[in-house]
Amino acid sequence: MQSLFLPWLAALPVFMVFNRIRGGGMSSLTDRLPGRALYYVSAILGALTAAILDPVLGLVFGLGFLIWGAPGWGLWFDLHRHDDFQIDDRRRNSLFVKAMSFVSFGSDHLALFLRLGLFVLPTLGAWCVLSGSSQWLLAAAVPFAALGVGAYELRFRTSFGNTLSELIIGGLWWALVLAMAITGSQSFPLPIFEPAGLF
């Protein structure tokens, strides 16, 4: 498993940087491509996962990342810092934004927590079904979402802004995929995954 862990560790900065690209970090390049940066990032990170860990896991993650990133981020990522400037924002009229704002009782922190956590569940659920992993893996959505909200809180407590937040969330995805691989190895014959241990 050591031989697998080291390449996956090397993939961590790739996940971090490419999640930043998904969020508009290289718009001068991605704006020239058709569609959203999310499409290309999902394919690249899914292929990287397939090459290092497992092809099925790579497919599940690639599609799951696409689903996770597809809906809008609403107006919650500012965590109430810019409410005065968002009164006339057109995104307020979106059915998705209205629904999420309603179920979160108007709290940006809760809305962002739900946005991050609920949309990671399809990835976790699909992997549980395909790999036979314990359904307890679904609970990983909770720390993923909580740490994600914390990452956006850091945006306003440091000078790094959105870059830091999206780098951290890319790292959270990397850790989540590793957890999926470890739980899946207990019952799913991953071609290059040694179930004996991580080290």
Backbone hydrogen bonds, N-H to C=O, Kabsch-Sander energy under -0.5 kcal/mol:
donor,donor_aa,acceptor,acceptor_aa,energy
4,L,1,M,-0.8
5,F,1,M,-2.5
6,L,2,Q,-1.9
8,W,4,L,-1.7
9,L,5,F,-2.6
10,A,6,L,-2.0
11,A,7,P,-1.0
12,L,8,W,-0.5
12,L,9,L,-1.2
15,F,11,A,-2.3
16,M,12,L,-2.2
17,V,13,P,-2.7
18,F,14,V,-2.7
19,N,15,F,-1.8
20,R,16,M,-1.4
21,I,17,V,-2.0
22,R,18,F,-2.3
23,G,19,N,-1.4
24,G,21,I,-1.8
25,G,20,R,-2.3
27,S,24,G,-1.0
29,L,26,M,-1.8
30,T,26,M,-2.5
31,D,27,S,-2.2
32,R,29,L,-1.2
33,L,30,T,-1.3
39,Y,36,R,-1.1
40,Y,36,R,-0.8
41,V,37,A,-2.5
42,S,38,L,-2.6
43,A,39,Y,-1.6
44,I,40,Y,-2.5
45,L,41,V,-2.9
46,G,42,S,-2.1
47,A,43,A,-2.3
48,L,44,I,-2.2
49,T,45,L,-2.3
50,A,46,G,-2.3
51,A,47,A,-2.3
52,I,48,L,-2.1
53,L,49,T,-2.8
54,D,49,T,-1.3
58,G,54,D,-2.4
59,L,55,P,-2.0
60,V,56,V,-2.6
61,F,57,L,-2.9
62,G,58,G,-2.6
63,L,59,L,-2.4
64,G,60,V,-2.5
65,F,61,F,-3.3
66,L,62,G,-1.5
67,I,63,L,-2.3
68,W,64,G,-2.7
69,G,65,F,-2.3
70,A,66,L,-1.3
76,W,73,W,-1.2
77,F,73,W,-0.6
79,L,76,W,-2.5
81,R,78,D,-1.5
83,D,80,H,-0.6
85,F,82,H,-1.1
86,Q,82,H,-0.7
86,Q,83,D,-1.1
89,D,86,Q,-1.4
92,R,89,D,-1.7
93,N,90,R,-1.8
94,S,91,R,-1.5
98,K,94,S,-2.6
99,A,95,L,-2.6
100,M,96,F,-2.6
101,S,97,V,-2.5
102,F,98,K,-2.0
103,V,99,A,-2.4
104,S,100,M,-1.2
105,F,102,F,-1.5
106,G,101,S,-2.3
107,S,104,S,-1.9
108,D,106,G,-0.6
111,A,107,S,-2.5
112,L,108,D,-2.7
113,F,109,H,-2.1
114,L,110,L,-2.7
115,R,111,A,-2.6
116,L,112,L,-2.6
117,G,113,F,-2.5
118,L,114,L,-2.5
119,F,115,R,-0.9
120,V,117,G,-1.0
121,L,117,G,-0.7
121,L,118,L,-0.7
124,L,120,V,-1.8
125,G,121,L,-3.4
126,A,122,P,-2.3
127,W,123,T,-1.9
128,C,124,L,-2.2
129,V,125,G,-2.1
130,L,126,A,-2.5
131,S,127,W,-2.7
132,G,128,C,-1.5
133,S,127,W,-0.6
137,L,134,S,-2.0
138,L,135,Q,-1.6
139,A,136,W,-1.5
140,A,137,L,-1.9
141,A,138,L,-1.8
142,V,139,A,-1.7
144,F,140,A,-1.9
145,A,141,A,-2.3
146,A,142,V,-2.6
147,L,143,P,-2.8
148,G,144,F,-1.7
149,V,145,A,-2.3
150,G,146,A,-2.0
151,A,147,L,-2.0
152,Y,148,G,-1.7
153,E,149,V,-2.0
154,L,150,G,-2.0
155,R,151,A,-0.8
156,F,152,Y,-0.5
156,F,153,E,-1.3
157,R,154,L,-1.4
158,T,154,L,-1.0
161,G,155,R,-0.5
163,T,160,F,-1.0
164,L,160,F,-0.5
164,L,161,G,-0.6
165,S,161,G,-1.2
166,E,162,N,-2.6
167,L,163,T,-2.1
168,I,164,L,-2.4
169,I,165,S,-2.1
170,G,166,E,-1.9
171,G,167,L,-1.8
172,L,168,I,-2.1
173,W,169,I,-2.2
174,W,170,G,-1.9
175,A,171,G,-2.2
176,L,172,L,-2.3
177,V,173,W,-2.6
178,L,174,W,-1.9
179,A,175,A,-2.3
180,M,176,L,-2.3
181,A,177,V,-2.3
182,I,178,L,-2.4
183,T,179,A,-2.5
184,G,180,M,-2.4
185,S,181,A,-1.5
186,Q,183,T,-1.0
187,S,184,G,-1.2
188,F,184,G,-2.6
190,L,188,F,-2.2
192,I,53,L,-0.6
193,F,190,L,-1.4
194,E,192,I,-0.6
197,G,194,E,-1.0
